[in-house]
C-alpha cells in the first residue's frame, strides 16, 4: 500500500531540488510560500489548504495609462488553448503584470513520485503559458502594424 503524505512547502522545496532548483522560503517559516527565478521569470510556490499553486508574475513596461489591448488579447488566446495554466493580465499596480498560474489538488496527499510529477507539470505549464503570451502578443503587435500600414496606404490613395 502506498503511503500518501500531506503536501507541505518543505516537500515542494525538496521536490524542486530533484530538478536542481533551489526554492527560497518567503515570509516566516510557516508561511507555506517559496520562490525561485526560473528562465528569468519569478515563480512563486504556495501550499493553500487543498491545493498547491505555482504562479509566475512578470511586470511589464506598460503602465495603466498607456496600455493597449494586445496583452489582454494574448492572454485570452492562451486561455483558449490548453497549456494547463491560466493566464491573466493584472492591472492593479502601476504597470501591467502578466500572470500565469496553475493549482494542483492535494487534499488526499501525494507520495514523492506523484508530487514530483505534479510540480514538474505545473512549472512546465506556467512557463509554457508565459511563452505563449509573449509569442501571441508579438504576433498581434506585428499584425496590428501591418493593418495600420495598409490603412495608411489606402488613405494616401
C-alpha positions as CSV (number, residue, x, y, z in Angstrom):
1,X,0.0,0.0,0.0
2,X,1.3,3.5,-0.9
3,X,1.5,6.0,1.9
4,X,0.2,9.4,0.9
5,X,1.8,12.2,2.8
6,X,0.4,15.7,3.3
7,X,1.9,18.2,0.8
8,X,3.9,20.9,2.6
9,X,6.1,23.7,1.3
10,X,9.1,21.7,2.6
11,X,8.1,18.8,0.4
12,X,7.7,21.1,-2.6
13,X,11.2,22.5,-1.9
14,X,12.6,19.0,-1.8
15,X,10.7,18.0,-5.0
16,X,12.2,21.0,-6.8
17,X,15.7,20.1,-5.6
18,X,15.2,16.9,-7.6
19,X,15.2,19.2,-10.7
20,X,18.3,21.1,-9.4
21,X,16.2,24.1,-8.5
22,X,16.5,25.7,-5.1
23,X,13.4,27.4,-3.7
24,X,13.7,30.0,-1.0
25,X,11.0,30.3,1.6
26,X,9.2,33.6,1.6
27,X,8.0,35.2,4.8
28,X,8.1,33.4,8.1
29,X,8.9,29.7,8.5
30,X,5.2,28.7,8.5
31,X,4.0,30.9,5.6
32,X,3.8,27.9,3.1
33,X,5.3,30.0,0.4
34,X,8.6,29.7,-1.5
35,X,10.0,31.3,-4.7
36,X,12.6,30.9,-7.4
37,X,13.7,32.6,-10.6
38,X,13.1,30.1,-13.5
39,X,14.1,31.1,-17.0
40,X,14.3,34.7,-15.8
41,X,10.7,34.6,-14.6
42,X,9.9,35.0,-10.8
43,X,7.9,32.0,-9.8
44,X,6.1,31.6,-6.5
45,X,5.0,28.2,-5.0
46,X,2.4,28.1,-2.3
47,X,0.5,25.5,-0.3
48,X,-3.0,26.7,0.4
49,X,-5.3,24.2,2.1
50,X,-6.3,21.6,-0.5
51,X,-4.1,22.9,-3.4
52,X,-0.6,23.9,-4.2
53,X,-0.2,26.8,-6.6
54,X,2.6,27.7,-9.0
55,X,2.4,31.3,-10.1
56,X,4.6,33.4,-12.4
57,X,4.3,37.2,-12.4
58,X,6.2,39.4,-14.9
59,X,5.9,43.1,-14.6
60,X,5.7,44.8,-18.0
61,X,6.8,48.2,-19.0
62,X,3.2,49.1,-20.0
63,X,1.5,51.4,-17.5
64,X,-2.2,51.5,-16.9
65,X,-2.4,54.8,-18.7
66,X,-0.7,53.6,-21.9
67,X,-1.9,50.0,-22.0
68,X,-3.2,48.7,-25.3
69,X,-5.4,45.6,-25.5
70,X,-2.6,43.4,-27.0
71,X,-1.7,41.7,-23.8
72,X,-5.3,41.1,-22.8
73,X,-6.0,39.5,-26.2
74,X,-2.8,37.4,-25.9
75,X,-3.9,36.1,-22.5
76,X,-7.4,35.3,-23.9
77,X,-5.8,33.4,-26.8
78,X,-3.6,31.4,-24.4
79,X,-6.6,30.6,-22.3
80,X,-8.5,29.3,-25.3
81,X,-5.9,26.6,-26.0
82,X,-4.8,24.3,-23.3
83,X,-1.3,25.0,-21.8
84,X,-2.5,23.6,-18.5
85,X,-2.2,27.0,-16.8
86,X,-4.5,30.1,-16.6
87,X,-3.2,33.4,-17.9
88,X,-4.3,36.9,-16.9
89,X,-3.2,40.4,-17.1
90,X,-3.2,42.1,-13.6
91,X,-4.0,45.8,-13.8
92,X,-4.0,46.6,-10.0
93,X,-0.5,48.1,-10.0
94,X,1.2,51.0,-11.8
95,X,2.4,48.6,-14.5
96,X,0.6,45.7,-16.1
97,X,1.6,42.3,-14.8
98,X,1.5,39.1,-16.9
99,X,0.4,36.3,-14.6
100,X,0.2,32.6,-15.3
101,X,-0.9,30.2,-12.7
102,X,-1.7,26.5,-12.1
103,X,-3.2,25.0,-9.0
104,X,-3.0,21.3,-8.2
105,X,-5.3,19.4,-5.8
106,X,-3.5,17.9,-2.8
107,X,-6.3,17.2,-0.3
108,X,-5.7,13.5,-0.2
109,X,-1.9,13.9,-0.1
110,X,0.7,12.6,-2.5
111,X,3.6,10.3,-2.5
112,X,7.0,11.6,-3.6
113,X,6.7,10.5,-7.2
114,X,3.2,12.0,-7.6
115,X,4.4,15.3,-6.1
116,X,7.5,15.5,-8.3
117,X,5.4,14.8,-11.4
118,X,2.7,17.3,-10.4
119,X,5.3,20.0,-9.6
120,X,7.1,19.5,-12.8
121,X,3.9,19.6,-14.8
122,X,2.7,22.7,-13.1
123,X,6.0,24.5,-13.6
124,X,6.1,23.5,-17.3
125,X,2.5,24.6,-17.8
126,X,3.1,28.0,-16.2
127,X,6.3,28.7,-18.1
128,X,4.8,27.5,-21.4
129,X,1.8,29.7,-20.9
130,X,4.1,32.7,-20.3
131,X,6.0,31.9,-23.5
132,X,2.6,31.6,-25.3
133,X,1.5,35.0,-24.1
134,X,4.8,36.6,-25.3
135,X,4.6,34.9,-28.7
136,X,1.0,35.7,-29.2
137,X,1.4,39.4,-28.1
138,X,4.4,39.7,-30.6
139,X,2.2,38.2,-33.4
140,X,-0.7,40.5,-32.6
141,X,1.6,43.5,-32.5
142,X,3.0,42.6,-35.9
143,X,-0.5,42.1,-37.3
144,X,-1.5,45.5,-35.9
145,X,1.5,47.2,-37.7
146,X,0.6,45.5,-41.0
147,X,-3.1,46.6,-40.7
148,X,-2.1,50.2,-39.8
149,X,0.3,50.3,-42.7
150,X,-2.4,49.0,-45.1
151,X,-4.8,51.6,-43.8
152,X,-2.3,54.4,-44.2
153,X,-1.6,53.3,-47.7
154,X,-5.3,53.2,-48.5
155,X,-5.7,56.8,-47.1
156,X,-2.9,58.1,-49.3
157,X,-4.6,56.8,-52.5
